[in-house]
Amino acid sequence: MQEEPPVASATMSEANAAAVVLAQRILAGDRSAEDELVSTYRRGVFVIAVARTRDRDAALDLTQEILIAILKALRSGQLRESTKLAAFIQGTARNLINNYLRTKAHHAEVELDDEAYSADAVEELESLERRRLVQRELESFSITDRQILLLSLVDGHSLAEVAQRLNLSHEAVRARKSRAVRKITKKFARMSQT
Amino acid sequence: MLCQELHRDELAEKYLNGQLDPAAQDEFEVHILECVQCLRQVEAVQNLRQELDERAHQTRAYSQVEHSRFHWKWVTIATFSLVICGLGAIELGRMKSSKSAGTHVPAPASAASSASSSTSSSAPLTADNREVNGRNYINFTLNDSHVTRDKAPSTGSSPSTGLNLKGQRARSNLVNVDGADATDNSVNGIRSSVERHVTAANQQPPVLERTHTPEIGSDEAAKELFRLGTVQAPPYTFSGFASSSGHGASLDPGALSGKPRRSPNSQARPFFRDAMDAYVDKRYADATDLLEQAAKAEPNAADVNFYLGVCRLLRAKPTDSIAPLQAVLVNVNANAKGNDTSPWAQAAHFYLAKADIQIGDLADAEAQLQSAATLTGRLSAEARSELTRLQAVRASEKPRIPGSPNP
């Protein structure tokens, strides 16, 4: 049996190497490196913020705040191990989101130019396009598929519970759900690449 | 963490559902920051969840109606097929009978057939001299068939509530050979048991206690009103956070009032907190009792009155829900400063509209939705959408719906 090439590992090693260089460039005062960092990690930070707050509006604000905090920290050389840039970003994001959840008031005390790191029009359009794609795909699903997805992804029911509720077999539910999610994920990835 | 693990263990879903422990959550987040492919997958599922969440109400209602319709459609088709086959056999028999009479072909003898058989044949009647497909056809009556009375499963008593379509009493979809009908609570094809299915799916109590029933002239209008009248519990979260998707987001007391949830009357708050505990657990009966206690101590509290109204609505008591929801509006209007209206007002108007639709007061429902749509808040879009749909229903059914101006 032929072993699958470790594509993901290689990609991640490259990402780590790039992160080291990026952190060093930011420390050296390279503004373009800051833009690069923002464009690389903005979407990931936003996903984390949405997942943790379950509030897209708040997540948008928090993403800004987190990126600004990260840039400030990198500029002042607070990143001790530049190989762990992702962990540093995640830690900063987690702390700021937790603060936000505790106080429910987020006043960004920043000296940086907010506009420089706000989501640009292209990003907004891409986000809108992604949403439209999901809407279109969802429309194409049968009502049973939609119900399976709703019960499992939104309501958090197990596949067994979904199967029982919809009077379907466990295997049928698993297959239908898997197929639907895979279809959307594939299209999503394809759109992100183009 | 490996990408394969993420796919195999459905970590994206677990992560988005908050089912990972803190350490795994941190590890997962670091991974998606480093791995673009996995990030895309999480984004896709996140977007999918959002879309599903936004149209959850529609999906639940629609699917149950469709499911029910699907079932009865096939039962109806099967029954029709049986009846048509039976009638066809009879007709065929008659045709052959008349044909055989015309050609003097010996007809089968029997007491019952003598009237229809005009032949004067005296040939001996054996199995061999009958027409191949005509054996015993004269004796074929419906009593001999296996098509019997409607065997619709019992679904309870005849509907005393619900939408009365076209002014007719509810009848079974099944064709009854002997002309009798069986009660099955169906309403032009939509069985009342749909309500119970929807309830089970939503884990919410039934919502259709109707004090008077508008006569709706079309299936579509009735279904639309059913959808418009269905209530989804607005979320309440103790952390003060609600999903931004859907209308529930704005219904957090903190979010709505724009200030911390503190009451001058601290005695009522334990009741309110316990009530909200019950509410979150979907124990609406307990929540209602506790909120009634809280309302005694805090008769003017917007949050108490609002959730009391919503709980009653969820417990199929739309008439009882109106008073507390109106109390929200009275209190909010009394405390309003200039144009600064509380977001409670919009939510109260919105759910008042739901109550009105359930009790059949469509004119007032329209007015409430109009008020909700004009106010600023996260329910604005939904209120506008429902207003348009309600107006369309009323326009199409104007002569029949009470509350509409006479033509």
Chai-1 contact restraints between the chains, C-beta under 6 A:
chainA,res_idxA,chainB,res_idxB,connection_type,confidence,min_distance_angstrom,max_distance_angstrom,comment,restraint_id
A,A8,B,C3,contact,1.0,0.0,6.0,A-B,restraint_1
A,M12,B,E34,contact,1.0,0.0,6.0,A-B,restraint_2
A,M12,B,C35,contact,1.0,0.0,6.0,A-B,restraint_3
A,A15,B,E34,contact,1.0,0.0,6.0,A-B,restraint_4
A,G44,B,I32,contact,1.0,0.0,6.0,A-B,restraint_5
A,G44,B,L33,contact,1.0,0.0,6.0,A-B,restraint_6
A,G44,B,L39,contact,1.0,0.0,6.0,A-B,restraint_7
A,V47,B,V42,contact,1.0,0.0,6.0,A-B,restraint_8
A,V47,B,E43,contact,1.0,0.0,6.0,A-B,restraint_9
A,I48,B,E29,contact,1.0,0.0,6.0,A-B,restraint_10
A,A51,B,L16,contact,1.0,0.0,6.0,A-B,restraint_11
A,R54,B,S243,contact,1.0,0.0,6.0,A-B,restraint_12
A,D55,B,S244,contact,1.0,0.0,6.0,A-B,restraint_13
A,R56,B,S244,contact,1.0,0.0,6.0,A-B,restraint_14
A,D57,B,S244,contact,1.0,0.0,6.0,A-B,restraint_15
A,A86,B,V30,contact,1.0,0.0,6.0,A-B,restraint_16
A,A86,B,L33,contact,1.0,0.0,6.0,A-B,restraint_17
A,A86,B,E34,contact,1.0,0.0,6.0,A-B,restraint_18
A,A87,B,V30,contact,1.0,0.0,6.0,A-B,restraint_19
A,I89,B,L33,contact,1.0,0.0,6.0,A-B,restraint_20
A,Q90,B,E29,contact,1.0,0.0,6.0,A-B,restraint_21
A,Q90,B,V30,contact,1.0,0.0,6.0,A-B,restraint_22
A,Q90,B,L33,contact,1.0,0.0,6.0,A-B,restraint_23
A,K104,B,G240,contact,1.0,0.0,6.0,A-B,restraint_24
A,R130,B,N47,contact,1.0,0.0,6.0,A-B,restraint_25
A,V134,B,N47,contact,1.0,0.0,6.0,A-B,restraint_26
A,V134,B,L48,contact,1.0,0.0,6.0,A-B,restraint_27
A,V134,B,E51,contact,1.0,0.0,6.0,A-B,restraint_28
A,Q135,B,E51,contact,1.0,0.0,6.0,A-B,restraint_29
A,L138,B,E51,contact,1.0,0.0,6.0,A-B,restraint_30
A,I143,B,S63,contact,1.0,0.0,6.0,A-B,restraint_31
A,I143,B,E66,contact,1.0,0.0,6.0,A-B,restraint_32
A,R146,B,T59,contact,1.0,0.0,6.0,A-B,restraint_33
A,Q147,B,S63,contact,1.0,0.0,6.0,A-B,restraint_34
A,L149,B,L52,contact,1.0,0.0,6.0,A-B,restraint_35
A,L150,B,L52,contact,1.0,0.0,6.0,A-B,restraint_36
A,L150,B,A56,contact,1.0,0.0,6.0,A-B,restraint_37
A,L150,B,T59,contact,1.0,0.0,6.0,A-B,restraint_38
A,L153,B,R49,contact,1.0,0.0,6.0,A-B,restraint_39
A,V154,B,R49,contact,1.0,0.0,6.0,A-B,restraint_40
A,V154,B,L52,contact,1.0,0.0,6.0,A-B,restraint_41
A,V154,B,D53,contact,1.0,0.0,6.0,A-B,restraint_42
A,G156,B,N17,contact,1.0,0.0,6.0,A-B,restraint_43
A,I184,B,A44,contact,1.0,0.0,6.0,A-B,restraint_44
A,I184,B,L48,contact,1.0,0.0,6.0,A-B,restraint_45
A,T185,B,Q41,contact,1.0,0.0,6.0,A-B,restraint_46
A,T185,B,A44,contact,1.0,0.0,6.0,A-B,restraint_47
A,F188,B,R40,contact,1.0,0.0,6.0,A-B,restraint_48
A,F188,B,A44,contact,1.0,0.0,6.0,A-B,restraint_49
A,A189,B,R40,contact,1.0,0.0,6.0,A-B,restraint_50
A,S192,B,R40,contact,1.0,0.0,6.0,A-B,restraint_51
